[in-house]
Amino acid sequence: MSDPSTSHLDELAVSASTNGQTNADDKPRVEGVEVPQPAGGHAPEQPTLEIKNLHRFFGKLKAVNNVSFRAYAGQVMGFIGPNGAGKTTTMRIIATLDLPTAGDAFVCGHSVVDDPEKVRRVIGFMPDSFGKYSNMDVVEYLDFYARAYGFKGEERREAVERVLIFTELRKIADKPIKNLSKGMSQRLGLGRTLIHDPQVLVLDEPAAGLDPRARVELRELIHLLAVEMNKTVLISSHILTELGEICDSAAIIEAGQILVHGTIEELKRHKPKKSEGTHTGEPIAVSVVSNSTELRKWLLEQPYVSHVALAANRVVFEFAGDEDARAELLRRMIEQKFRVTEFAAKSETLEDAFMAITEGLVQ
């Protein structure tokens, strides 16, 4: 029945139990950045997840290079970066599946270096891919992991039932897991991550390969885990639009180093560093019924305009003029017979922030 691809999760489950869990109360700060809190709430003294000067080297490769950040109870924190940036290595260290070269990580106050067994009692790790025992059905699979975490008798049955209900897998509890869709498989992976009711969840690309409906449903589950159950969720994903909707804060990592971290709104407002003399301005989006290519050519010849980009019938550019100059630009645009349906400041997104902050470096 063994499956080599499940060994890393089996390792995480060995010697773990449901004892020793700690809980924090409200949403506080991320490295001095205030995160929205419930009315009347206050910042707890200690983070539930704290990474301190973490390093992980593989020979000359500095996969993780002096990484530090914090996350708190009730918070969803995005962990963003290109492939090879160091996200998975950092997450594996947090989950006690790898040791740092230097530095440490603390989960509910427990060191991953000095107290890995205590960390395993309060953390749930969902890797980007996980093995499944092909001769099991859903309930047997969850029961196996409940046993691995030390649950017995009625307590074990209650733990399995709780997860089945939360993940909405109860209706397919008897279905062989080899026949599950990608979406249901991800729910099952989340379910086994939750079986011991951990305070901190580390989810590595949980939405990879899911269809739009499954992604929305997974996002709702993550929201419930943080907001309703007061858990800390660290999540990595390449789907930045979804992270921007669900996360309170995020850390952007590239080439093993944290470039910036803070609330989502602060990251959206982040401006890239420009060389001296570079012409910049406020981003403007213009939509027209037709002739967007001609509009782009026309805009390139206008004062205060730079960085003009075309997308279907929408043109985005930076405008360095004042309000009067913007109004004059719109007047001339209409005078040129462009049929304008939108002319407004472009809303910044997490994708915009990512492109502005990162440089495309690889290790």
C-alpha positions as CSV (number, residue, x, y, z in Angstrom):
1,M,0.0,0.0,0.0
2,S,2.9,2.3,0.3
3,D,3.6,5.1,-2.1
4,P,7.0,6.8,-2.2
5,S,5.4,10.1,-3.2
6,T,3.6,10.3,0.1
7,S,6.6,9.9,2.3
8,H,7.1,13.6,3.0
9,L,3.6,13.9,4.5
10,D,3.9,10.7,6.4
11,E,7.1,12.1,7.9
12,L,5.2,15.2,8.9
13,A,2.5,13.1,10.6
14,V,4.9,10.8,12.6
15,S,4.9,11.6,16.3
16,A,2.4,14.4,15.9
17,S,-0.7,14.8,18.0
18,T,-3.5,17.3,18.7
19,N,-2.0,18.5,22.0
20,G,0.0,21.7,22.5
21,Q,-2.0,23.9,20.0
22,T,-2.0,27.6,20.7
23,N,-4.4,30.2,19.5
24,A,-3.9,34.0,19.0
25,D,-6.9,36.4,18.8
26,D,-6.9,39.1,16.2
27,K,-5.1,40.3,13.1
28,P,-2.0,42.4,13.9
29,R,0.9,43.7,11.8
30,V,3.3,42.3,9.3
31,E,6.7,43.7,10.0
32,G,5.3,46.9,11.3
33,V,2.6,47.1,8.7
34,E,-0.9,47.3,10.1
35,V,-3.3,44.6,8.8
36,P,-7.1,45.3,8.9
37,Q,-8.5,44.0,12.2
38,P,-12.0,43.2,13.5
39,A,-13.8,46.0,15.2
40,G,-12.5,46.3,18.8
41,G,-9.6,43.9,18.1
42,H,-6.0,44.4,19.2
43,A,-2.7,43.1,17.9
44,P,-1.5,40.0,19.7
45,E,2.0,40.1,21.2
46,Q,3.4,37.2,19.3
47,P,3.0,36.1,15.6
48,T,1.8,32.5,14.9
49,L,4.4,32.3,12.1
50,E,7.8,34.1,12.2
51,I,10.7,33.6,9.9
52,K,14.0,35.0,11.1
53,N,17.0,35.5,8.9
54,L,16.4,32.2,7.2
55,H,19.1,30.8,4.9
56,R,19.3,27.6,2.9
57,F,22.2,26.9,0.6
58,F,22.8,24.0,-1.8
59,G,26.5,24.3,-2.5
60,K,27.0,27.7,-4.1
61,L,23.2,28.1,-4.8
62,K,21.6,30.4,-2.2
63,A,18.0,29.1,-2.5
64,V,16.9,31.0,0.5
65,N,19.0,34.1,1.4
66,N,18.2,35.9,4.7
67,V,14.4,35.7,4.5
68,S,12.4,37.2,7.3
69,F,8.6,37.9,7.7
70,R,5.7,37.4,10.1
71,A,2.1,36.2,9.9
72,Y,-0.6,36.2,12.5
73,A,-3.8,34.4,13.5
74,G,-6.8,35.2,11.2
75,Q,-4.5,36.3,8.4
76,V,-4.0,35.0,4.9
77,M,-0.5,35.9,3.6
78,G,0.5,35.4,0.0
79,F,4.0,34.2,-0.8
80,I,4.8,35.3,-4.3
81,G,7.7,34.7,-6.6
82,P,8.7,33.2,-9.9
83,N,9.7,29.5,-10.2
84,G,13.0,28.9,-8.4
85,A,12.6,31.9,-6.2
86,G,12.9,29.9,-3.0
87,K,9.2,29.7,-2.0
88,T,8.9,25.9,-1.8
89,T,12.2,25.6,0.0
90,T,11.1,28.1,2.6
91,M,7.8,26.3,3.0
92,R,9.5,22.9,3.5
93,I,11.7,24.4,6.2
94,I,8.6,25.8,7.9
95,A,7.0,22.4,7.7
96,T,10.1,20.7,9.3
97,L,10.8,18.8,6.1
98,D,14.2,20.5,5.6
99,L,16.7,22.2,7.8
100,P,18.0,25.7,7.3
101,T,21.7,26.5,6.8
102,A,21.2,29.4,9.1
103,G,18.4,31.3,10.8
104,D,15.2,29.8,12.1
105,A,11.4,29.7,11.7
106,F,8.9,29.7,14.6
107,V,5.4,28.3,14.5
108,C,3.2,29.2,17.4
109,G,6.5,30.0,19.2
110,H,8.1,26.6,18.5
111,S,11.4,26.5,16.6
112,V,11.6,24.3,13.5
113,V,15.2,23.6,14.4
114,D,14.9,22.9,18.1
115,D,11.3,21.7,18.5
116,P,10.2,20.1,15.2
117,E,7.8,17.7,16.9
118,K,6.0,20.5,18.6
119,V,5.8,22.4,15.3
120,R,4.2,19.4,13.6
121,R,1.4,19.4,16.1
122,V,0.3,22.9,15.1
123,I,1.1,23.1,11.4
124,G,-0.6,21.7,8.3
125,F,1.4,21.5,5.1
126,M,-0.2,21.0,1.7
127,P,2.6,20.6,-1.0
128,D,2.1,21.5,-4.6
129,S,1.7,17.8,-5.4
130,F,1.0,14.8,-3.1
131,G,0.7,11.1,-3.5
132,K,-2.5,9.1,-3.0
133,Y,-2.9,5.5,-1.9
134,S,-4.8,4.2,-5.0
135,N,-6.6,1.4,-3.2
136,M,-8.4,3.7,-0.7
137,D,-11.6,5.6,-0.8
138,V,-12.0,9.1,0.6
139,V,-12.9,8.3,4.1
140,E,-10.3,5.6,4.4
141,Y,-7.6,8.0,3.3
142,L,-8.6,10.6,5.8
143,D,-8.8,8.0,8.5
144,F,-5.3,6.8,7.7
145,Y,-3.9,10.3,8.4
146,A,-6.0,10.7,11.5
147,R,-4.4,7.5,12.8
148,A,-1.0,8.9,11.9
149,Y,-1.7,11.9,14.0
150,G,-2.6,9.8,17.0
151,F,-6.3,10.0,17.0
152,K,-8.2,6.9,18.4
153,G,-11.7,5.6,18.6
154,E,-14.5,8.2,18.7
155,E,-12.1,11.1,18.6
156,R,-10.7,9.8,15.3
157,R,-14.2,9.3,13.8
158,E,-15.1,12.9,14.8
159,A,-11.9,14.3,13.3
160,V,-12.6,12.6,9.9
161,E,-16.3,13.6,9.9
162,R,-15.4,17.2,10.7
163,V,-13.0,17.4,7.7
164,L,-15.5,15.6,5.4
165,I,-18.2,18.2,6.3
166,F,-15.9,21.2,6.0
167,T,-14.5,20.2,2.6
168,E,-17.9,19.0,1.4
169,L,-16.5,15.6,0.7
170,R,-19.1,13.7,2.7
171,K,-21.2,13.0,-0.4
172,I,-18.3,11.2,-2.0
173,A,-16.8,9.6,1.1
174,D,-17.0,6.1,-0.4
175,K,-15.5,7.1,-3.8
176,P,-12.1,5.6,-4.7
177,I,-9.6,8.5,-4.6
178,K,-8.0,7.4,-7.9
179,N,-11.3,8.4,-9.5
180,L,-11.5,11.9,-8.1
181,S,-11.4,15.0,-10.2
182,K,-8.6,17.5,-9.8
183,G,-10.9,19.8,-7.8
184,M,-12.0,17.0,-5.4
185,S,-8.4,15.8,-5.1
186,Q,-7.3,19.2,-4.0
187,R,-10.1,19.3,-1.4
188,L,-8.9,15.9,-0.2
189,G,-5.4,17.3,0.1
190,L,-6.7,20.2,2.1
191,G,-8.7,17.8,4.2
192,R,-5.7,15.7,5.2
193,T,-3.8,18.9,6.0
194,L,-6.7,19.9,8.4
195,I,-7.2,16.5,10.0
196,H,-5.3,17.5,13.3
197,D,-6.9,21.0,13.3
198,P,-3.6,22.9,13.0
199,Q,-3.3,26.6,13.8
200,V,-1.0,27.4,10.9
201,L,-1.5,26.2,7.3
202,V,1.1,26.3,4.6
203,L,-0.4,25.8,1.2
204,D,2.0,25.5,-1.8
205,E,0.1,26.2,-5.1
206,P,-3.2,24.7,-3.9
207,A,-5.1,26.1,-6.9
208,A,-2.8,24.8,-9.6
209,G,-4.7,23.0,-12.4
210,L,-8.1,23.8,-11.0
211,D,-11.0,25.0,-13.2
212,P,-12.6,28.4,-12.4
213,R,-15.4,27.0,-10.2
214,A,-13.0,24.8,-8.2
215,R,-10.7,27.8,-7.7
216,V,-13.6,29.9,-6.4
217,E,-14.7,27.2,-4.0
218,L,-11.1,26.6,-2.7
219,R,-10.8,30.4,-2.2
220,E,-14.0,30.4,-0.1
221,L,-12.6,27.5,2.1
222,I,-9.4,29.4,2.7
223,H,-11.4,32.5,3.6
224,L,-13.4,30.5,6.2
225,L,-10.2,29.0,7.7
226,A,-8.8,32.4,8.4
227,V,-11.8,34.5,9.1
228,E,-14.2,32.1,10.8
229,M,-11.6,29.7,12.4
230,N,-8.9,32.2,13.1
231,K,-6.1,30.2,11.5
232,T,-3.0,31.6,9.9
233,V,-2.6,30.7,6.2
234,L,0.6,31.1,4.2
235,I,-0.2,30.5,0.5
236,S,1.8,30.5,-2.6
237,S,0.3,30.8,-6.1
238,H,1.0,32.1,-9.6
239,I,-2.6,33.2,-9.9
240,L,-2.0,36.7,-8.6
241,T,-5.5,38.1,-9.2
242,E,-6.9,35.5,-6.8
243,L,-4.2,36.2,-4.2
244,G,-5.0,39.8,-4.4
245,E,-8.7,39.1,-3.6
246,I,-8.1,36.7,-0.7
247,C,-4.9,37.8,1.0
248,D,-4.5,40.4,3.7
249,S,-0.8,40.8,3.0
250,A,2.0,39.3,0.9
251,A,5.7,38.8,0.6
252,I,7.4,38.9,-2.8
253,I,10.5,36.8,-3.1
254,E,13.0,36.6,-6.0
255,A,16.4,34.8,-6.2
256,G,16.0,33.7,-2.6
257,Q,15.5,37.2,-1.1
258,I,12.4,39.0,0.1
259,L,12.1,42.2,-2.0
260,V,9.1,43.7,-0.3
261,H,6.2,42.7,2.0
262,G,3.2,44.5,3.5
263,T,-0.6,44.7,3.0
264,I,-2.0,44.0,-0.5
265,E,-3.0,47.7,-0.9
266,E,0.5,48.8,0.0
267,L,2.0,46.5,-2.6
268,K,-0.4,47.7,-5.2
269,R,0.7,51.2,-4.6
270,H,4.4,50.3,-4.9
271,K,6.2,52.2,-7.6
272,P,9.2,50.8,-9.4
273,K,12.5,52.6,-9.0
274,K,13.2,54.6,-12.1
275,S,16.5,55.9,-13.3
276,E,17.0,59.6,-13.0
277,G,15.3,61.6,-15.7
278,T,12.9,58.8,-16.6
279,H,9.4,60.1,-17.6
280,T,6.7,58.6,-15.4
281,G,3.2,59.5,-14.4
282,E,-0.2,58.2,-13.3
283,P,-1.5,55.1,-15.2
284,I,-4.5,55.9,-17.4
285,A,-6.8,53.4,-19.2
286,V,-8.7,54.3,-22.3
287,S,-11.3,52.1,-24.0
288,V,-12.6,52.8,-27.5
289,V,-15.2,51.2,-29.7
290,S,-12.6,50.6,-32.5
291,N,-9.3,51.9,-33.9
292,S,-7.3,51.2,-30.7
293,T,-4.1,50.8,-32.8
294,E,-4.5,54.2,-34.3
295,L,-5.2,55.6,-30.8
296,R,-2.0,54.1,-29.5
297,K,0.0,55.7,-32.4
298,W,-1.7,59.1,-31.7
299,L,-1.0,58.9,-28.0
300,L,2.7,58.3,-28.6
301,E,2.8,61.8,-30.1
302,Q,1.1,63.6,-27.3
303,P,2.8,65.6,-24.5
304,Y,3.1,64.1,-21.0
305,V,2.3,60.6,-22.4
306,S,4.7,57.6,-22.0
307,H,4.7,53.8,-21.7
308,V,1.8,53.2,-24.0
309,A,0.5,49.6,-24.2
310,L,-2.3,48.1,-26.2
311,A,-4.7,45.3,-25.2
312,A,-7.7,44.6,-27.5
313,N,-9.7,47.8,-27.6
314,R,-8.0,49.2,-24.5
315,V,-4.9,51.4,-24.3
316,V,-3.0,51.9,-21.1
317,F,-0.4,54.6,-20.7
318,E,1.3,56.9,-18.1
319,F,0.4,60.5,-18.0
320,A,2.5,63.1,-16.2
321,G,0.3,66.1,-16.8
322,D,-2.0,67.8,-14.3
323,E,-5.9,67.6,-14.3
324,D,-6.2,70.4,-16.9
325,A,-3.7,68.7,-19.2
326,R,-5.6,65.4,-18.8
327,A,-8.9,67.1,-19.6
328,E,-7.3,68.7,-22.7
329,L,-6.0,65.3,-23.8
330,L,-9.5,63.8,-23.6
331,R,-10.9,66.8,-25.6
332,R,-8.4,66.3,-28.4
333,M,-9.0,62.6,-28.4
334,I,-12.7,63.1,-29.0
335,E,-11.9,65.8,-31.5
336,Q,-9.9,63.2,-33.4
337,K,-13.1,61.1,-33.7
338,F,-12.0,58.3,-31.3
339,R,-15.2,56.8,-29.9
340,V,-14.1,56.7,-26.2
341,T,-16.1,54.5,-23.8
342,E,-13.6,54.7,-20.9
343,F,-11.1,57.3,-19.7
344,A,-10.0,56.8,-16.1
345,A,-7.1,56.1,-13.8
346,K,-6.1,52.5,-14.1
347,S,-6.6,50.4,-11.0
348,E,-3.4,48.9,-9.7
349,T,-3.4,45.2,-9.2
350,L,-1.1,42.7,-7.5
351,E,0.1,41.6,-10.9
352,D,1.2,45.2,-11.6
353,A,3.0,45.3,-8.3
354,F,4.7,42.0,-9.0
355,M,6.0,43.2,-12.4
356,A,7.1,46.6,-10.9
357,I,9.0,45.0,-8.0
358,T,10.6,41.9,-9.6
359,E,13.3,42.0,-12.2
360,G,12.9,38.5,-13.7
361,L,16.1,37.2,-12.0
362,V,16.7,33.4,-11.9
363,Q,19.2,31.4,-9.9
